[in-house]
């Protein structure tokens, strides 16, 4: 019974696979049908149950080859250099398709007593020639694009060169041209801070805000500098403009409360209603816990100080001298320190509250330190603004 069930499942899966392959073939997805048929034949290509796959593979290969050769004929007749990549890709497709099928040959068609027919061709000369033609076209086109002063056009040249380097490694001076295109296509952004508050902003904070090595925000075509470099012509500027810094007074907030808890204070005999001690099933005397209530008067002190920093991030186009956009930036940092003392039994408090009884008052942080401590939050928010708002849309 178990063998019959396994066989039934196997036949069902084959039937589903064949139906899916037929659907792909009918819809013109010839390579999809080829790949699906090859998957079905990998388990046991000589199985009678896989014969449908062989027929479908034979038909799909013939139709795919005919389609590609027709497309090639039309593209070649057009004599348009822009078609060279399509021509090369079609020859590559014809060649690779044959290689995939060659790996499962021969395939026998049992009812017709013959091997499946796959008329292969040698496309090696066409592949070499189309690759050479495409390489020349990509190289010449990239050189033409590199004559532009438009960074976006130069980036197109880089993409062509990168594709050419992958297609035909070490072709002429492609690597050198790629380096040129990378540099010339990059937007360089000069970043600075500006202080419009009535307070002195710590130098450490300004340095940290402009330390872009910790941000990880440079991308393929955008590089941020916090110091102007002579050899760089900057395209954009980003100014972190500190507008207002509010620091609260140093405060000590007091709070008094009482905690109560019942705790175990020994045991006593368990008596019944007649005053006789109760015993368990083994004749042993039973006892119950004696509970007592304990109290503690707690005096809690909270040292509090906060700073609110408000800034604006301005994006400037240095070529047009125009403001591109501006984004608000704000942060709040709070210093809060709790200590306490008590009268009574501290066990009335929760265990994790005991830490406050071991503390004493501490010195408040200076205003400068408070502003600096707000820096991590400011940096995180600044990074979010930069990554979410690029200079070029």
C-alpha positions as CSV (number, residue, x, y, z in Angstrom):
1,X,0.0,0.0,0.0
2,X,2.9,2.4,0.9
3,X,4.6,1.7,-2.5
4,X,1.3,2.4,-4.4
5,X,0.9,5.7,-2.5
6,X,4.5,6.8,-3.3
7,X,4.0,5.9,-7.0
8,X,0.8,7.8,-7.2
9,X,2.4,10.9,-5.7
10,X,5.3,10.6,-8.2
11,X,3.0,10.3,-11.1
12,X,0.9,13.3,-9.9
13,X,4.0,15.5,-9.6
14,X,5.2,14.5,-13.1
15,X,1.7,15.3,-14.5
16,X,1.8,18.7,-12.9
17,X,5.3,19.4,-14.2
18,X,4.3,18.4,-17.7
19,X,1.2,20.6,-17.6
20,X,3.3,23.6,-16.4
21,X,5.8,23.0,-19.2
22,X,3.0,22.8,-21.8
23,X,1.6,26.1,-20.5
24,X,5.0,27.8,-20.8
25,X,5.3,26.5,-24.4
26,X,1.9,27.7,-25.4
27,X,2.6,31.2,-23.9
28,X,5.8,31.6,-25.8
29,X,8.1,31.2,-22.8
30,X,10.3,28.7,-24.7
31,X,13.3,28.9,-22.4
32,X,11.1,28.6,-19.4
33,X,9.7,25.4,-20.9
34,X,13.2,24.1,-21.7
35,X,14.4,24.7,-18.2
36,X,11.3,23.0,-16.7
37,X,11.6,20.0,-19.0
38,X,15.3,19.7,-18.2
39,X,14.5,19.7,-14.5
40,X,12.0,16.9,-15.0
41,X,14.5,14.8,-16.9
42,X,17.3,15.1,-14.4
43,X,15.8,12.4,-12.1
44,X,15.5,9.6,-14.7
45,X,15.6,10.8,-18.3
46,X,14.9,7.2,-19.7
47,X,11.8,6.7,-17.7
48,X,8.6,6.2,-19.7
49,X,6.9,8.6,-17.4
50,X,9.2,11.4,-18.6
51,X,8.6,10.9,-22.3
52,X,6.3,13.9,-22.4
53,X,9.2,16.1,-21.2
54,X,11.4,14.9,-24.2
55,X,8.7,15.8,-26.7
56,X,8.2,19.2,-25.1
57,X,11.9,19.8,-24.9
58,X,12.3,19.0,-28.6
59,X,9.5,21.4,-29.6
60,X,10.5,24.2,-27.3
61,X,14.1,24.1,-28.5
62,X,13.0,24.3,-32.2
63,X,10.7,27.2,-31.5
64,X,13.2,29.1,-29.4
65,X,15.9,28.7,-32.0
66,X,13.7,29.8,-34.8
67,X,12.6,32.9,-32.9
68,X,16.1,33.9,-32.0
69,X,17.4,33.4,-35.5
70,X,14.6,35.5,-36.9
71,X,15.3,38.3,-34.4
72,X,19.0,38.1,-35.3
73,X,18.3,38.4,-39.0
74,X,16.1,41.5,-38.5
75,X,18.6,43.2,-36.1
76,X,21.6,42.5,-38.4
77,X,19.7,43.9,-41.5
78,X,18.9,47.1,-39.6
79,X,22.7,47.8,-39.2
80,X,22.1,49.9,-36.2
81,X,25.1,50.0,-33.7
82,X,22.6,50.3,-30.9
83,X,21.5,46.7,-31.7
84,X,25.0,45.2,-31.1
85,X,24.3,44.3,-27.5
86,X,21.1,42.5,-28.4
87,X,22.9,40.7,-31.2
88,X,25.6,39.5,-28.9
89,X,23.1,38.5,-26.2
90,X,21.1,36.5,-28.8
91,X,24.2,34.6,-30.0
92,X,25.1,33.9,-26.3
93,X,21.5,32.7,-25.7
94,X,21.7,30.3,-28.7
95,X,25.0,29.0,-27.5
96,X,24.1,28.5,-23.9
97,X,20.8,26.9,-24.7
98,X,22.6,24.2,-26.7
99,X,25.0,23.6,-23.8
100,X,22.2,23.1,-21.4
101,X,20.5,20.5,-23.6
102,X,23.8,18.8,-24.6
103,X,24.3,17.7,-21.0
104,X,21.2,15.4,-21.1
105,X,21.7,13.9,-24.6
106,X,20.9,11.4,-26.0
107,X,17.2,11.4,-25.3
108,X,15.2,8.5,-26.6
109,X,11.7,8.7,-27.9
110,X,10.5,5.2,-27.2
111,X,7.3,5.1,-29.3
112,X,9.0,6.5,-32.4
113,X,12.2,4.4,-31.8
114,X,14.5,7.3,-32.4
115,X,16.5,9.9,-30.5
116,X,15.1,13.4,-30.0
117,X,16.4,15.8,-32.7
118,X,18.2,18.9,-31.6
119,X,20.0,20.5,-34.6
120,X,22.9,22.3,-33.0
121,X,25.0,25.0,-34.7
122,X,28.5,26.3,-34.0
123,X,28.1,30.0,-33.0
124,X,31.6,30.5,-31.8
125,X,32.7,32.7,-34.8
126,X,29.5,34.8,-34.5
127,X,30.0,35.1,-30.7
128,X,33.6,36.3,-31.1
129,X,32.7,38.8,-33.8
130,X,29.6,40.2,-32.1
131,X,31.6,40.5,-28.8
132,X,34.4,42.4,-30.7
133,X,31.9,44.7,-32.4
134,X,30.0,45.4,-29.1
135,X,33.3,46.1,-27.3
136,X,34.3,48.7,-30.0
137,X,30.8,50.3,-29.8
138,X,30.8,50.5,-26.0
139,X,34.3,51.9,-25.9
140,X,33.7,54.6,-28.5
141,X,30.3,55.5,-27.0
142,X,31.8,55.8,-23.5
143,X,34.6,58.1,-24.9
144,X,32.0,60.2,-26.5
145,X,30.0,60.5,-23.3
146,X,33.1,61.4,-21.4
147,X,33.5,64.5,-23.4
148,X,30.4,65.9,-21.7
149,X,30.5,68.1,-18.6
150,X,27.2,66.7,-17.3
151,X,27.8,64.4,-14.4
152,X,24.8,62.3,-15.2
153,X,26.0,61.7,-18.7
154,X,29.5,60.8,-17.3
155,X,27.8,58.2,-15.1
156,X,26.3,56.6,-18.1
157,X,29.8,56.4,-19.6
158,X,31.0,54.7,-16.4
159,X,28.2,52.1,-16.7
160,X,29.1,51.4,-20.3
161,X,32.8,51.0,-19.3
162,X,31.9,48.8,-16.3
163,X,29.9,46.5,-18.6
164,X,32.7,46.5,-21.2
165,X,35.2,45.6,-18.5
166,X,33.0,42.6,-17.4
167,X,32.4,41.6,-21.0
168,X,36.0,42.0,-22.2
169,X,38.4,42.3,-19.2
170,X,41.6,44.5,-19.7
171,X,40.3,46.0,-22.9
172,X,42.5,48.9,-23.9
173,X,42.5,51.6,-21.2
174,X,39.1,50.9,-19.8
175,X,40.1,50.7,-16.2
176,X,41.8,54.1,-16.4
177,X,38.7,55.6,-18.1
178,X,36.5,54.1,-15.4
179,X,38.6,55.8,-12.7
180,X,38.2,59.1,-14.6
181,X,34.5,58.7,-14.9
182,X,34.1,57.7,-11.3
183,X,35.8,60.9,-10.2
184,X,34.2,63.2,-12.7
185,X,30.7,61.8,-12.1
186,X,30.9,62.1,-8.3
187,X,29.0,64.8,-6.5
188,X,31.3,66.3,-3.8
189,X,29.6,67.9,-0.8
190,X,31.2,70.3,1.6
191,X,29.7,70.1,5.0
192,X,30.0,72.8,7.8
193,X,28.3,74.0,10.9
194,X,27.0,77.4,11.7
195,X,26.2,78.8,15.2
196,X,23.3,81.2,15.5
197,X,22.7,80.6,19.2
198,X,23.8,82.7,22.0
199,X,25.9,79.9,23.4
200,X,29.3,78.5,22.7
201,X,28.9,75.1,21.0
202,X,31.6,72.6,22.1
203,X,34.3,72.1,19.5
204,X,34.0,68.3,20.3
205,X,30.4,68.3,19.2
206,X,31.1,70.2,16.0
207,X,33.9,67.8,15.2
208,X,31.8,64.7,15.9
209,X,28.9,66.1,13.8
210,X,31.2,66.4,10.9
211,X,33.1,63.2,11.3
212,X,31.4,61.4,8.4
213,X,33.7,58.4,8.6
214,X,31.3,57.2,11.4
215,X,28.2,57.8,9.3
216,X,28.7,55.4,6.5
217,X,26.7,57.7,4.1
218,X,29.1,58.1,1.2
219,X,27.6,56.2,-1.8
220,X,28.8,55.4,-5.3
221,X,28.3,59.0,-6.6
222,X,28.2,61.2,-3.5
223,X,31.2,62.0,-1.2
224,X,31.0,64.3,1.9
225,X,34.0,66.3,3.1
226,X,34.2,68.4,6.2
227,X,37.4,70.1,5.1
228,X,37.8,71.8,1.8
229,X,40.4,70.1,-0.5
230,X,42.2,72.1,-3.1
231,X,41.8,69.7,-6.0
232,X,38.1,69.3,-5.5
233,X,35.4,71.4,-7.2
234,X,32.5,71.1,-4.8
235,X,29.0,70.8,-6.3
236,X,26.9,71.1,-3.2
237,X,27.1,72.4,0.4
238,X,25.4,71.1,3.5
239,X,25.2,73.5,6.5
240,X,24.2,72.3,9.9
241,X,22.8,75.6,11.3
242,X,22.4,75.6,15.1
243,X,19.5,77.9,15.8
244,X,18.7,77.6,19.5
245,X,19.9,75.8,22.6
246,X,17.7,75.7,25.7
247,X,19.1,74.4,29.0
248,X,16.9,73.9,32.0
249,X,17.9,75.0,35.5
250,X,19.4,72.4,37.8
251,X,16.6,70.9,39.7
252,X,16.3,68.5,42.7
253,X,12.8,67.0,42.9
254,X,11.7,65.5,46.2
255,X,9.1,62.8,46.8
256,X,8.1,61.0,50.0
257,X,6.0,57.8,50.1
258,X,5.4,54.9,52.4
259,X,5.8,51.2,51.4
260,X,4.2,48.3,53.2
261,X,4.7,44.6,52.8
262,X,3.9,41.4,54.7
263,X,6.8,39.1,55.3
264,X,7.2,35.7,57.0
265,X,8.2,36.0,60.7
266,X,8.6,32.3,61.8
267,X,5.9,29.6,62.1
268,X,3.3,28.4,64.5
269,X,1.4,25.1,65.0
270,X,-1.8,24.6,62.9
271,X,-4.7,24.2,65.3
272,X,-8.2,22.9,64.6
273,X,-11.4,24.5,65.9
274,X,-10.9,22.7,69.3
275,X,-7.4,24.0,69.7
276,X,-5.8,20.7,68.9
277,X,-2.7,20.7,66.7
278,X,-3.4,19.3,63.3
279,X,-1.3,16.4,61.9
280,X,-0.7,15.3,58.3
281,X,-1.5,11.9,56.9
282,X,1.8,10.5,58.3
283,X,1.1,11.8,61.8
284,X,3.5,14.7,61.7
285,X,2.5,18.0,63.3
286,X,1.6,20.7,60.8
287,X,2.7,24.4,61.0
288,X,1.7,27.6,59.3
289,X,3.7,30.8,58.6
290,X,3.5,33.7,60.9
291,X,3.2,36.9,58.9
292,X,3.9,40.5,60.0
293,X,3.6,43.8,58.3
294,X,6.7,46.0,57.8
295,X,6.8,49.6,56.7
296,X,9.4,52.0,55.3
297,X,9.1,55.8,54.8
298,X,11.1,56.6,51.6
299,X,12.5,60.0,50.8
300,X,13.4,60.0,47.0
301,X,15.4,62.8,45.3
302,X,15.7,63.2,41.5
303,X,18.4,65.4,40.1
304,X,17.1,66.7,36.7
305,X,18.6,68.8,34.0
306,X,17.7,68.9,30.3
307,X,18.9,70.5,27.0
308,X,17.0,71.0,23.8
309,X,19.0,71.7,20.7
310,X,17.3,73.0,17.5
311,X,19.0,73.2,14.2
312,X,18.3,73.4,10.5
313,X,20.1,71.4,7.8
314,X,20.4,73.5,4.6
315,X,21.2,72.0,1.2
316,X,22.9,74.4,-1.2
317,X,23.7,74.1,-4.9
318,X,27.1,75.8,-5.2
319,X,26.9,76.1,-9.0
320,X,23.6,78.1,-9.0
321,X,24.1,79.5,-5.5
322,X,20.6,78.5,-4.7
323,X,19.1,76.9,-1.6
324,X,17.8,73.4,-2.6
325,X,16.0,72.5,0.5
326,X,16.1,72.8,4.3
327,X,15.2,70.2,7.0
328,X,14.6,70.8,10.7
329,X,16.8,69.0,13.2
330,X,16.1,68.9,16.9
331,X,17.2,66.8,19.9
332,X,16.6,66.6,23.6
333,X,19.0,65.2,26.2
334,X,17.9,64.6,29.8
335,X,20.1,64.1,32.8
336,X,18.2,62.3,35.5
337,X,19.8,60.8,38.6
338,X,17.8,59.3,41.5
339,X,19.0,58.6,45.1
340,X,17.0,57.9,48.2
341,X,17.0,57.2,52.0
342,X,14.5,55.7,54.3
343,X,13.2,55.2,57.8
344,X,11.9,51.8,58.9
345,X,12.5,48.5,57.2
346,X,13.8,48.8,53.6
347,X,12.6,45.3,52.9
348,X,9.1,46.8,52.4
349,X,10.5,48.1,49.1
350,X,11.1,46.1,45.9
351,X,14.5,44.5,45.6
352,X,15.5,46.5,42.5
353,X,14.8,49.8,44.4
354,X,17.6,49.1,46.9
355,X,20.2,50.5,44.5
356,X,18.9,54.0,45.2
357,X,19.6,53.7,48.9
358,X,23.3,53.2,48.2
359,X,23.6,56.5,46.2
360,X,24.3,60.1,47.2
361,X,23.9,63.3,45.3
362,X,26.3,63.9,42.4
363,X,27.5,67.0,40.7
364,X,25.3,68.2,37.8
365,X,26.9,68.0,34.3
366,X,28.1,71.4,32.9
367,X,26.1,73.1,30.2
368,X,28.9,72.3,27.7
369,X,28.8,68.6,28.6
370,X,25.0,68.6,28.3
371,X,25.1,70.0,24.8
372,X,27.9,67.6,23.8
373,X,25.9,64.6,25.3
374,X,23.0,65.5,23.0
375,X,25.4,64.9,20.0
376,X,24.7,61.2,19.5
377,X,21.0,61.8,19.0
378,X,21.7,64.7,16.7
379,X,24.2,62.6,14.7
380,X,21.6,59.8,14.3
381,X,18.9,62.3,13.1
382,X,21.4,64.1,10.8
383,X,22.3,60.7,9.2
384,X,18.6,60.0,8.7
385,X,18.1,63.3,6.9
386,X,21.1,62.7,4.7
387,X,20.2,59.2,3.7
388,X,16.6,60.1,3.1
389,X,17.2,63.3,1.1
390,X,19.8,63.1,-1.6
391,X,21.1,66.2,-3.4
392,X,20.1,64.7,-6.8
393,X,16.5,63.3,-7.0
